[in-house]
Amino acid sequence: MDIAIIGTGYVGLVTGTCLASAGHRVVCMDIDSDKVERMRAGEVPIYEPGLKELFIDAIASGHLRFTTAINEVVENADIVFLALPTPPGADGSADLSAVMSVADQLGPLLHKYTIIIDKSTVPVGTAEQVRQRIAAHATVEFDVVSNPEFLREGFAVKDFLRPDRVVIGTDSKQARSTLQRLYKPFVASDEQLFWMDTASAELTKYAANAFLALKVTFINEIANMCERLGANVETVAAGIGSDERIGKRFLQAGIGYGGSCFPKDVLALHKTAQDKDYDFKLLNAIIAANSHQKQRLVEKVENYFDDVRGKHFALWGLAFKPDTDDIREAPAQEIIKRLLQLGATIAAYDPEAAANTHRILGDMAGLSYTDSAEAALADADALLIATEWQEFRSMDVNTIAKQLKEPVVFDGRNLYELDAAQSAGLYYESIGRATIDGRNNS
C-alpha cells in the first residue's frame, strides 16, 4: 500500500519505518526541513534499539522516503497516519492544534478514497472533530479511524512488529477490511485486533496508561510504607505480582514515572473528567503521589547531610527510563533543579540522554556532564541513581565505593543487592528497602 506518515516524532518514525520494512511504500512528512535532510542522509533522530537497522534498510530499498510537502505524501496515499504532537496545556488538556491544522489541510488534497488514522494519543471525540474538518473541504469519500499506539520506548520496534494487541476504532466496513490486511503480517491471529467505535478506542489508550501509572504509583506508595515498617518492597512485589489478577509488570519501586505518555495522558484524562463534571478521585491521588515520589531521593539526601550547600554529587541517569534518550518528565530533571537550588553541584552521566538534557536545561551553574559513569564519581560526596541503565546495574559496587570521595549512594532504582552494598562498605539507601551502612566493616 501507499502510506503517508505526517509527523516524524517517536510514534511516526517507528510506525513509518516498520511499515516500510514490511514492503509498503511509505512517505514521512515533517515541517522541520533540517530534520528531513538528516533523515534522508540516513540519520535516525531518536535513539531506539533496533530502529536504525530497519531505517537504513528501508531507505536503501526505496520503501521509505521523507518530505516537507504535505501534498506530496497525501496525493497517492491509501492510508494517512496522523502522528502529531499533542503536548499538555497549562490546564492538563491535550493541545490538538497540530492535529487540527493538518486536518484542515487534508480535505482538498484527497483525490481518492483514503483512510485517515489518528495515531497520536488524543481525547475522546477527536476523530469526529478531524472528520468534520476534513469533510468541510473534501470532494471524495474518506474514513477517519482511531488507532492508538501502544509502543514502549526501548521496545518500540518489537512492539510494532509483534504487538500484543491492535486497537482500531471504526464503523466503516471498507476501513476495517483494509486495516485487517495492513496488520495481518504483524499479528499472530485476528484475536489480537480489537475493533470498536472511535470513542472507545480513544478512551482505551488513556485508560491503559492511567492504569499502568496507577500500578507504578501504588508500588511506590507501598515502598514508602516498607521503609517505615521494616519490610522489603521487592519481596512484597514478588508476593503480590505472583497473583495472576495483579501480574508482575510495573511493580518495580522507584522515584516516579515520567516520559512522553504517562504524565500527559493521566493529566489529559483528568482534564476530560473535569470537563464532564466528574471528580476522578483516583487520578487526583496518582498525580499528587507521583509528583512527591520524584523528590524522594532529594529528601533522602537532605535527611542524610542536613545541609547540602557546597556538596558535590554524581548523578547517573538522565533519561526517564533506560534504552531511550527521552527526557520528558524525567525524575532526574527534578532532582537536578532541586539540588542546584539548595546549593549543591552535580556531575551527571547518561549513555544517551545528556545532549537532550543540556538542550532543555542549558548551561545551569553547578551542573556538568561527564563521558562515563566512573568519571562522574570523581570527588563526589555521594552518588544518586535516577535511571536503571544496564550499564549501571552491571557496575561493580566495590568500584563505586572506591571512586567516590565518600562511599554514599542513594539509589532510586534499586539496582544493587543489599548484601553486596554491605560487603563493599557502602552507605546505601534505596527505595522501599532497608538502609545499609557498611562503612564500619571489619
Beta strands, then each sheet from edge to edge (+ up, - down):
strand 1: 2-6
strand 2: 25-29
strand 3: 64-67
strand 4: 79-82
strand 5: 114-118
strand 6: 142-146
strand 7: 166-169
strand 8: 193-196
strand 9: 312-316
strand 10: 345-349
strand 11: 367-369
strand 12: 382-385
strand 13: 408-411
strand 14: 427-429
strand 15: 436-437
sheet 1: 3+ 2+ 1+ 4+ 5+ 6+
sheet 2: 7+ 8+
sheet 3: 11+ 10+ 9+ 12+ 13+ 14+ 15-
end
